[in-house]
Amino acid sequence: MFMGLYEPLLSSLTRLELPYLICAGCSALIVGALLVVFVRNMFRRHPAGANYCVLGFLIGTTALIFPGFAPFFTELLYLMLAAIGFFLTTMMNRRTT
């Protein structure tokens, strides 16, 4: 919903503008199918890294749940979680190889 498309999509939804909705729906289906193929391949080829990535997304989005964080603290938290996740992934991959 980036690039300023949120408002036009909502207005076309309320007005039931079918050409715009069909285009948006087909795009969502194509992106969804490509994402499913990508995630399936990642879990087949790199199961540990894919699991750590999902875990990182889950931990990273918890900061958005709590609205009391200041923007600077949230960005600092994201960087710290990314660094910790990278470090843990590197250490776990060294143990398996």
Backbone atoms as SQL, in Angstrom:
CREATE TABLE atoms (id INTEGER PRIMARY KEY, chain TEXT, resi INTEGER, resn TEXT, atom TEXT, x REAL, y REAL, z REAL);
INSERT INTO atoms VALUES
  (1, 'A', 1, 'MET', 'N', 0.814, -1.185, 0.000),
  (2, 'A', 1, 'MET', 'CA', 0.000, 0.000, 0.000),
  (3, 'A', 1, 'MET', 'C', 0.864, 1.257, 0.000),
  (4, 'A', 2, 'PHE', 'N', 2.101, 1.082, -0.367),
  (5, 'A', 2, 'PHE', 'CA', 2.979, 2.237, -0.504),
  (6, 'A', 2, 'PHE', 'C', 2.706, 2.917, -1.832),
  (7, 'A', 3, 'MET', 'N', 3.439, 3.934, -2.137),
  (8, 'A', 3, 'MET', 'CA', 3.367, 4.695, -3.383),
  (9, 'A', 3, 'MET', 'C', 2.044, 5.438, -3.544),
  (10, 'A', 4, 'GLY', 'N', 1.346, 5.712, -2.460),
  (11, 'A', 4, 'GLY', 'CA', 0.126, 6.504, -2.532),
  (12, 'A', 4, 'GLY', 'C', -1.055, 5.793, -3.163),
  (13, 'A', 5, 'LEU', 'N', -1.107, 4.479, -3.090),
  (14, 'A', 5, 'LEU', 'CA', -2.197, 3.737, -3.719),
  (15, 'A', 5, 'LEU', 'C', -3.294, 3.335, -2.748),
  (16, 'A', 6, 'TYR', 'N', -3.129, 3.630, -1.484),
  (17, 'A', 6, 'TYR', 'CA', -4.110, 3.211, -0.496),
  (18, 'A', 6, 'TYR', 'C', -5.438, 3.939, -0.684),
  (19, 'A', 7, 'GLU', 'N', -5.393, 5.248, -0.794),
  (20, 'A', 7, 'GLU', 'CA', -6.623, 6.038, -0.965),
  (21, 'A', 7, 'GLU', 'C', -7.337, 5.721, -2.281),
  (22, 'A', 8, 'PRO', 'N', -6.623, 5.656, -3.425),
  (23, 'A', 8, 'PRO', 'CA', -7.339, 5.306, -4.661),
  (24, 'A', 8, 'PRO', 'C', -7.961, 3.910, -4.615),
  (25, 'A', 9, 'LEU', 'N', -7.297, 2.968, -3.956),
  (26, 'A', 9, 'LEU', 'CA', -7.852, 1.626, -3.864),
  (27, 'A', 9, 'LEU', 'C', -9.114, 1.620, -3.009),
  (28, 'A', 10, 'LEU', 'N', -9.079, 2.331, -1.895),
  (29, 'A', 10, 'LEU', 'CA', -10.277, 2.404, -1.058),
  (30, 'A', 10, 'LEU', 'C', -11.422, 3.127, -1.757),
  (31, 'A', 11, 'SER', 'N', -11.111, 4.205, -2.477),
  (32, 'A', 11, 'SER', 'CA', -12.182, 4.924, -3.172),
  (33, 'A', 11, 'SER', 'C', -12.770, 4.080, -4.302),
  (34, 'A', 12, 'SER', 'N', -11.913, 3.304, -4.991),
  (35, 'A', 12, 'SER', 'CA', -12.458, 2.433, -6.038),
  (36, 'A', 12, 'SER', 'C', -13.255, 1.287, -5.442),
  (37, 'A', 13, 'LEU', 'N', -12.916, 0.883, -4.237),
  (38, 'A', 13, 'LEU', 'CA', -13.680, -0.158, -3.564),
  (39, 'A', 13, 'LEU', 'C', -15.058, 0.357, -3.152),
  (40, 'A', 14, 'THR', 'N', -15.126, 1.593, -2.655),
  (41, 'A', 14, 'THR', 'CA', -16.425, 2.143, -2.255),
  (42, 'A', 14, 'THR', 'C', -17.307, 2.455, -3.463),
  (43, 'A', 15, 'ARG', 'N', -16.688, 2.823, -4.577),
  (44, 'A', 15, 'ARG', 'CA', -17.451, 3.137, -5.791),
  (45, 'A', 15, 'ARG', 'C', -17.655, 1.922, -6.695),
  (46, 'A', 16, 'LEU', 'N', -17.048, 0.795, -6.325),
  (47, 'A', 16, 'LEU', 'CA', -17.098, -0.443, -7.103),
  (48, 'A', 16, 'LEU', 'C', -16.648, -0.225, -8.550),
  (49, 'A', 17, 'GLU', 'N', -15.498, 0.377, -8.720),
  (50, 'A', 17, 'GLU', 'CA', -14.898, 0.560, -10.042),
  (51, 'A', 17, 'GLU', 'C', -14.195, -0.740, -10.424),
  (52, 'A', 18, 'LEU', 'N', -14.873, -1.539, -11.218),
  (53, 'A', 18, 'LEU', 'CA', -14.404, -2.888, -11.517),
  (54, 'A', 18, 'LEU', 'C', -13.062, -2.960, -12.238),
  (55, 'A', 19, 'PRO', 'N', -12.749, -2.126, -13.212),
  (56, 'A', 19, 'PRO', 'CA', -11.439, -2.261, -13.869),
  (57, 'A', 19, 'PRO', 'C', -10.264, -2.089, -12.886),
  (58, 'A', 20, 'TYR', 'N', -10.380, -1.134, -12.015),
  (59, 'A', 20, 'TYR', 'CA', -9.320, -0.899, -11.037),
  (60, 'A', 20, 'TYR', 'C', -9.236, -2.047, -10.037),
  (61, 'A', 21, 'LEU', 'N', -10.382, -2.543, -9.596),
  (62, 'A', 21, 'LEU', 'CA', -10.396, -3.644, -8.642),
  (63, 'A', 21, 'LEU', 'C', -9.901, -4.941, -9.259),
  (64, 'A', 22, 'ILE', 'N', -10.227, -5.185, -10.516),
  (65, 'A', 22, 'ILE', 'CA', -9.739, -6.389, -11.194),
  (66, 'A', 22, 'ILE', 'C', -8.227, -6.337, -11.344),
  (67, 'A', 23, 'CYS', 'N', -7.704, -5.184, -11.708),
  (68, 'A', 23, 'CYS', 'CA', -6.256, -5.022, -11.841),
  (69, 'A', 23, 'CYS', 'C', -5.562, -5.229, -10.498),
  (70, 'A', 24, 'ALA', 'N', -6.107, -4.653, -9.450),
  (71, 'A', 24, 'ALA', 'CA', -5.518, -4.812, -8.121),
  (72, 'A', 24, 'ALA', 'C', -5.618, -6.254, -7.650),
  (73, 'A', 25, 'GLY', 'N', -6.727, -6.910, -7.917),
  (74, 'A', 25, 'GLY', 'CA', -6.899, -8.303, -7.517),
  (75, 'A', 25, 'GLY', 'C', -5.955, -9.237, -8.251),
  (76, 'A', 26, 'CYS', 'N', -5.811, -9.035, -9.566),
  (77, 'A', 26, 'CYS', 'CA', -4.876, -9.867, -10.337),
  (78, 'A', 26, 'CYS', 'C', -3.442, -9.647, -9.869),
  (79, 'A', 27, 'SER', 'N', -3.093, -8.415, -9.581),
  (80, 'A', 27, 'SER', 'CA', -1.755, -8.127, -9.074),
  (81, 'A', 27, 'SER', 'C', -1.526, -8.800, -7.730),
  (82, 'A', 28, 'ALA', 'N', -2.511, -8.759, -6.858),
  (83, 'A', 28, 'ALA', 'CA', -2.380, -9.405, -5.547),
  (84, 'A', 28, 'ALA', 'C', -2.231, -10.914, -5.698),
  (85, 'A', 29, 'LEU', 'N', -2.966, -11.519, -6.625),
  (86, 'A', 29, 'LEU', 'CA', -2.850, -12.960, -6.855),
  (87, 'A', 29, 'LEU', 'C', -1.476, -13.340, -7.393),
  (88, 'A', 30, 'ILE', 'N', -0.956, -12.548, -8.317),
  (89, 'A', 30, 'ILE', 'CA', 0.357, -12.837, -8.896),
  (90, 'A', 30, 'ILE', 'C', 1.448, -12.706, -7.835),
  (91, 'A', 31, 'VAL', 'N', 1.400, -11.628, -7.083),
  (92, 'A', 31, 'VAL', 'CA', 2.401, -11.424, -6.031),
  (93, 'A', 31, 'VAL', 'C', 2.272, -12.499, -4.962),
  (94, 'A', 32, 'GLY', 'N', 1.062, -12.862, -4.600),
  (95, 'A', 32, 'GLY', 'CA', 0.858, -13.917, -3.608),
  (96, 'A', 32, 'GLY', 'C', 1.414, -15.251, -4.078),
  (97, 'A', 33, 'ALA', 'N', 1.179, -15.594, -5.349),
  (98, 'A', 33, 'ALA', 'CA', 1.689, -16.856, -5.887),
  (99, 'A', 33, 'ALA', 'C', 3.214, -16.857, -5.923),
  (100, 'A', 34, 'LEU', 'N', 3.808, -15.756, -6.351),
  (101, 'A', 34, 'LEU', 'CA', 5.270, -15.670, -6.367),
  (102, 'A', 34, 'LEU', 'C', 5.853, -15.739, -4.966),
  (103, 'A', 35, 'LEU', 'N', 5.187, -15.139, -4.011),
  (104, 'A', 35, 'LEU', 'CA', 5.662, -15.179, -2.635),
  (105, 'A', 35, 'LEU', 'C', 5.578, -16.587, -2.063),
  (106, 'A', 36, 'VAL', 'N', 4.520, -17.313, -2.393),
  (107, 'A', 36, 'VAL', 'CA', 4.392, -18.696, -1.927),
  (108, 'A', 36, 'VAL', 'C', 5.509, -19.561, -2.504),
  (109, 'A', 37, 'VAL', 'N', 5.802, -19.401, -3.791),
  (110, 'A', 37, 'VAL', 'CA', 6.874, -20.173, -4.419),
  (111, 'A', 37, 'VAL', 'C', 8.216, -19.824, -3.778),
  (112, 'A', 38, 'PHE', 'N', 8.462, -18.542, -3.551),
  (113, 'A', 38, 'PHE', 'CA', 9.725, -18.118, -2.947),
  (114, 'A', 38, 'PHE', 'C', 9.888, -18.679, -1.535),
  (115, 'A', 39, 'VAL', 'N', 8.853, -18.565, -0.730),
  (116, 'A', 39, 'VAL', 'CA', 8.932, -19.050, 0.653),
  (117, 'A', 39, 'VAL', 'C', 9.080, -20.567, 0.680),
  (118, 'A', 40, 'ARG', 'N', 8.372, -21.270, -0.185),
  (119, 'A', 40, 'ARG', 'CA', 8.494, -22.728, -0.244),
  (120, 'A', 40, 'ARG', 'C', 9.929, -23.131, -0.608),
  (121, 'A', 41, 'ASN', 'N', 10.515, -22.453, -1.578),
  (122, 'A', 41, 'ASN', 'CA', 11.895, -22.760, -1.957),
  (123, 'A', 41, 'ASN', 'C', 12.879, -22.428, -0.840),
  (124, 'A', 42, 'MET', 'N', 12.628, -21.340, -0.139),
  (125, 'A', 42, 'MET', 'CA', 13.521, -20.987, 0.966),
  (126, 'A', 42, 'MET', 'C', 13.464, -22.035, 2.077),
  (127, 'A', 43, 'PHE', 'N', 12.278, -22.530, 2.394),
  (128, 'A', 43, 'PHE', 'CA', 12.165, -23.542, 3.446),
  (129, 'A', 43, 'PHE', 'C', 12.722, -24.884, 2.990),
  (130, 'A', 44, 'ARG', 'N', 12.703, -25.172, 1.698),
  (131, 'A', 44, 'ARG', 'CA', 13.300, -26.414, 1.211),
  (132, 'A', 44, 'ARG', 'C', 14.821, -26.341, 1.201),
  (133, 'A', 45, 'ARG', 'N', 15.353, -25.239, 0.728),
  (134, 'A', 45, 'ARG', 'CA', 16.810, -25.128, 0.552),
  (135, 'A', 45, 'ARG', 'C', 17.533, -24.706, 1.814),
  (136, 'A', 46, 'HIS', 'N', 16.951, -23.796, 2.549),
  (137, 'A', 46, 'HIS', 'CA', 17.594, -23.248, 3.750),
  (138, 'A', 46, 'HIS', 'C', 16.594, -23.223, 4.900),
  (139, 'A', 47, 'PRO', 'N', 16.247, -24.373, 5.455),
  (140, 'A', 47, 'PRO', 'CA', 15.194, -24.389, 6.486),
  (141, 'A', 47, 'PRO', 'C', 15.563, -23.623, 7.754),
  (142, 'A', 48, 'ALA', 'N', 16.811, -23.720, 8.186),
  (143, 'A', 48, 'ALA', 'CA', 17.193, -23.018, 9.420),
  (144, 'A', 48, 'ALA', 'C', 17.137, -21.511, 9.217),
  (145, 'A', 49, 'GLY', 'N', 17.718, -21.033, 8.136),
  (146, 'A', 49, 'GLY', 'CA', 17.711, -19.595, 7.868),
  (147, 'A', 49, 'GLY', 'C', 16.314, -19.042, 7.671),
  (148, 'A', 50, 'ALA', 'N', 15.445, -19.823, 7.020),
  (149, 'A', 50, 'ALA', 'CA', 14.067, -19.373, 6.812),
  (150, 'A', 50, 'ALA', 'C', 13.319, -19.294, 8.137),
  (151, 'A', 51, 'ASN', 'N', 13.551, -20.281, 9.011),
  (152, 'A', 51, 'ASN', 'CA', 12.919, -20.223, 10.337),
  (153, 'A', 51, 'ASN', 'C', 13.415, -19.036, 11.145),
  (154, 'A', 52, 'TYR', 'N', 14.710, -18.764, 11.078),
  (155, 'A', 52, 'TYR', 'CA', 15.254, -17.612, 11.804),
  (156, 'A', 52, 'TYR', 'C', 14.715, -16.303, 11.238),
  (157, 'A', 53, 'CYS', 'N', 14.510, -16.268, 9.941),
  (158, 'A', 53, 'CYS', 'CA', 13.958, -15.065, 9.314),
  (159, 'A', 53, 'CYS', 'C', 12.529, -14.822, 9.792),
  (160, 'A', 54, 'VAL', 'N', 11.732, -15.867, 9.832),
  (161, 'A', 54, 'VAL', 'CA', 10.349, -15.738, 10.316),
  (162, 'A', 54, 'VAL', 'C', 10.355, -15.308, 11.781),
  (163, 'A', 55, 'LEU', 'N', 11.218, -15.925, 12.573),
  (164, 'A', 55, 'LEU', 'CA', 11.319, -15.540, 13.974),
  (165, 'A', 55, 'LEU', 'C', 11.745, -14.085, 14.124),
  (166, 'A', 56, 'GLY', 'N', 12.662, -13.638, 13.289),
  (167, 'A', 56, 'GLY', 'CA', 13.085, -12.241, 13.326),
  (168, 'A', 56, 'GLY', 'C', 11.956, -11.282, 12.979),
  (169, 'A', 57, 'PHE', 'N', 11.144, -11.656, 11.969),
  (170, 'A', 57, 'PHE', 'CA', 9.994, -10.822, 11.626),
  (171, 'A', 57, 'PHE', 'C', 8.999, -10.759, 12.777),
  (172, 'A', 58, 'LEU', 'N', 8.776, -11.883, 13.431),
  (173, 'A', 58, 'LEU', 'CA', 7.840, -11.905, 14.553),
  (174, 'A', 58, 'LEU', 'C', 8.340, -11.043, 15.712),
  (175, 'A', 59, 'ILE', 'N', 9.609, -11.168, 16.032),
  (176, 'A', 59, 'ILE', 'CA', 10.160, -10.372, 17.130),
  (177, 'A', 59, 'ILE', 'C', 10.199, -8.898, 16.751),
  (178, 'A', 60, 'GLY', 'N', 10.549, -8.615, 15.496),
  (179, 'A', 60, 'GLY', 'CA', 10.640, -7.222, 15.055),
  (180, 'A', 60, 'GLY', 'C', 9.309, -6.503, 15.020),
  (181, 'A', 61, 'THR', 'N', 8.246, -7.221, 14.721),
  (182, 'A', 61, 'THR', 'CA', 6.942, -6.568, 14.646),
  (183, 'A', 61, 'THR', 'C', 6.292, -6.373, 16.014),
  (184, 'A', 62, 'THR', 'N', 6.851, -6.972, 17.049),
  (185, 'A', 62, 'THR', 'CA', 6.274, -6.738, 18.369),
  (186, 'A', 62, 'THR', 'C', 6.437, -5.294, 18.808),
  (187, 'A', 63, 'ALA', 'N', 7.451, -4.617, 18.288),
  (188, 'A', 63, 'ALA', 'CA', 7.619, -3.202, 18.626),
  (189, 'A', 63, 'ALA', 'C', 6.474, -2.357, 18.068),
  (190, 'A', 64, 'LEU', 'N', 5.869, -2.791, 16.977),
  (191, 'A', 64, 'LEU', 'CA', 4.740, -2.046, 16.410),
  (192, 'A', 64, 'LEU', 'C', 3.462, -2.250, 17.210),
  (193, 'A', 65, 'ILE', 'N', 3.395, -3.341, 17.954),
  (194, 'A', 65, 'ILE', 'CA', 2.198, -3.618, 18.742),
  (195, 'A', 65, 'ILE', 'C', 2.084, -2.657, 19.909),
  (196, 'A', 66, 'PHE', 'N', 3.217, -2.301, 20.503),
  (197, 'A', 66, 'PHE', 'CA', 3.224, -1.414, 21.661),
  (198, 'A', 66, 'PHE', 'C', 3.436, 0.018, 21.191),
  (199, 'A', 67, 'PRO', 'N', 2.408, 0.864, 21.235),
  (200, 'A', 67, 'PRO', 'CA', 2.521, 2.214, 20.676),
  (201, 'A', 67, 'PRO', 'C', 3.322, 3.180, 21.547),
  (202, 'A', 68, 'GLY', 'N', 3.755, 2.771, 22.721),
  (203, 'A', 68, 'GLY', 'CA', 4.450, 3.687, 23.616),
  (204, 'A', 68, 'GLY', 'C', 5.906, 3.924, 23.275),
  (205, 'A', 69, 'PHE', 'N', 6.475, 3.160, 22.323),
  (206, 'A', 69, 'PHE', 'CA', 7.875, 3.344, 21.969),
  (207, 'A', 69, 'PHE', 'C', 8.065, 4.635, 21.184),
  (208, 'A', 70, 'ALA', 'N', 9.138, 5.341, 21.494),
  (209, 'A', 70, 'ALA', 'CA', 9.496, 6.529, 20.727),
  (210, 'A', 70, 'ALA', 'C', 10.073, 6.085, 19.384),
  (211, 'A', 71, 'PRO', 'N', 9.963, 6.910, 18.338),
  (212, 'A', 71, 'PRO', 'CA', 10.478, 6.500, 17.025),
  (213, 'A', 71, 'PRO', 'C', 11.972, 6.163, 17.040),
  (214, 'A', 72, 'PHE', 'N', 12.771, 6.940, 17.750),
  (215, 'A', 72, 'PHE', 'CA', 14.204, 6.644, 17.786),
  (216, 'A', 72, 'PHE', 'C', 14.454, 5.307, 18.468),
  (217, 'A', 73, 'PHE', 'N', 13.753, 5.060, 19.571),
  (218, 'A', 73, 'PHE', 'CA', 13.942, 3.806, 20.291),
  (219, 'A', 73, 'PHE', 'C', 13.502, 2.625, 19.433),
  (220, 'A', 74, 'THR', 'N', 12.438, 2.798, 18.670),
  (221, 'A', 74, 'THR', 'CA', 11.961, 1.726, 17.800),
  (222, 'A', 74, 'THR', 'C', 12.999, 1.405, 16.737),
  (223, 'A', 75, 'GLU', 'N', 13.571, 2.426, 16.109),
  (224, 'A', 75, 'GLU', 'CA', 14.585, 2.192, 15.089),
  (225, 'A', 75, 'GLU', 'C', 15.837, 1.572, 15.695),
  (226, 'A', 76, 'LEU', 'N', 16.214, 2.007, 16.873),
  (227, 'A', 76, 'LEU', 'CA', 17.358, 1.421, 17.557),
  (228, 'A', 76, 'LEU', 'C', 17.073, -0.037, 17.907),
  (229, 'A', 77, 'LEU', 'N', 15.863, -0.319, 18.338),
  (230, 'A', 77, 'LEU', 'CA', 15.467, -1.687, 18.645),
  (231, 'A', 77, 'LEU', 'C', 15.529, -2.563, 17.403),
  (232, 'A', 78, 'TYR', 'N', 15.078, -2.058, 16.262),
  (233, 'A', 78, 'TYR', 'CA', 15.135, -2.817, 15.016),
  (234, 'A', 78, 'TYR', 'C', 16.579, -3.162, 14.651),
  (235, 'A', 79, 'LEU', 'N', 17.456, -2.182, 14.760),
  (236, 'A', 79, 'LEU', 'CA', 18.854, -2.428, 14.433),
  (237, 'A', 79, 'LEU', 'C', 19.483, -3.439, 15.383),
  (238, 'A', 80, 'MET', 'N', 19.162, -3.334, 16.662),
  (239, 'A', 80, 'MET', 'CA', 19.711, -4.283, 17.632),
  (240, 'A', 80, 'MET', 'C', 19.181, -5.687, 17.362),
  (241, 'A', 81, 'LEU', 'N', 17.896, -5.824, 17.088),
  (242, 'A', 81, 'LEU', 'CA', 17.329, -7.139, 16.803),
  (243, 'A', 81, 'LEU', 'C', 17.900, -7.731, 15.519),
  (244, 'A', 82, 'ALA', 'N', 18.127, -6.893, 14.524),
  (245, 'A', 82, 'ALA', 'CA', 18.731, -7.379, 13.283),
  (246, 'A', 82, 'ALA', 'C', 20.152, -7.863, 13.531),
  (247, 'A', 83, 'ALA', 'N', 20.916, -7.107, 14.319),
  (248, 'A', 83, 'ALA', 'CA', 22.291, -7.511, 14.625),
  (249, 'A', 83, 'ALA', 'C', 22.312, -8.801, 15.440),
  (250, 'A', 84, 'ILE', 'N', 21.420, -8.907, 16.415),
  (251, 'A', 84, 'ILE', 'CA', 21.361, -10.122, 17.228),
  (252, 'A', 84, 'ILE', 'C', 20.945, -11.316, 16.365),
  (253, 'A', 85, 'GLY', 'N', 19.969, -11.132, 15.513),
  (254, 'A', 85, 'GLY', 'CA', 19.541, -12.210, 14.627),
  (255, 'A', 85, 'GLY', 'C', 20.631, -12.646, 13.670),
  (256, 'A', 86, 'PHE', 'N', 21.365, -11.670, 13.118),
  (257, 'A', 86, 'PHE', 'CA', 22.474, -12.004, 12.232),
  (258, 'A', 86, 'PHE', 'C', 23.549, -12.776, 12.985),
  (259, 'A', 87, 'PHE', 'N', 23.873, -12.322, 14.186),
  (260, 'A', 87, 'PHE', 'CA', 24.893, -12.991, 14.996),
  (261, 'A', 87, 'PHE', 'C', 24.461, -14.414, 15.348),
  (262, 'A', 88, 'LEU', 'N', 23.218, -14.576, 15.795),
  (263, 'A', 88, 'LEU', 'CA', 22.741, -15.915, 16.163),
  (264, 'A', 88, 'LEU', 'C', 22.688, -16.850, 14.961),
  (265, 'A', 89, 'THR', 'N', 22.256, -16.346, 13.821),
  (266, 'A', 89, 'THR', 'CA', 22.214, -17.167, 12.620),
  (267, 'A', 89, 'THR', 'C', 23.607, -17.597, 12.212),
  (268, 'A', 90, 'THR', 'N', 24.560, -16.672, 12.278),
  (269, 'A', 90, 'THR', 'CA', 25.941, -17.012, 11.934),
  (270, 'A', 90, 'THR', 'C', 26.501, -18.056, 12.883),
  (271, 'A', 91, 'MET', 'N', 26.253, -17.900, 14.173),
  (272, 'A', 91, 'MET', 'CA', 26.766, -18.858, 15.148),
  (273, 'A', 91, 'MET', 'C', 26.113, -20.235, 14.970),
  (274, 'A', 92, 'MET', 'N', 24.824, -20.277, 14.698),
  (275, 'A', 92, 'MET', 'CA', 24.137, -21.560, 14.527),
  (276, 'A', 92, 'MET', 'C', 24.563, -22.257, 13.231),
  (277, 'A', 93, 'ASN', 'N', 24.827, -21.471, 12.195),
  (278, 'A', 93, 'ASN', 'CA', 25.306, -22.078, 10.945),
  (279, 'A', 93, 'ASN', 'C', 26.712, -22.625, 11.103),
  (280, 'A', 94, 'ARG', 'N', 27.536, -22.020, 11.914),
  (281, 'A', 94, 'ARG', 'CA', 28.890, -22.533, 12.152),
  (282, 'A', 94, 'ARG', 'C', 28.840, -23.862, 12.875),
  (283, 'A', 95, 'ARG', 'N', 27.874, -24.047, 13.755),
  (284, 'A', 95, 'ARG', 'CA', 27.751, -25.302, 14.486),
  (285, 'A', 95, 'ARG', 'C', 27.321, -26.449, 13.585),
  (286, 'A', 96, 'THR', 'N', 26.488, -26.144, 12.576),
  (287, 'A', 96, 'THR', 'CA', 25.974, -27.213, 11.721),
  (288, 'A', 96, 'THR', 'C', 26.937, -27.583, 10.612),
  (289, 'A', 97, 'THR', 'N', 27.867, -26.694, 10.257),
  (290, 'A', 97, 'THR', 'CA', 28.796, -27.010, 9.167),
  (291, 'A', 97, 'THR', 'C', 30.126, -27.459, 9.676);
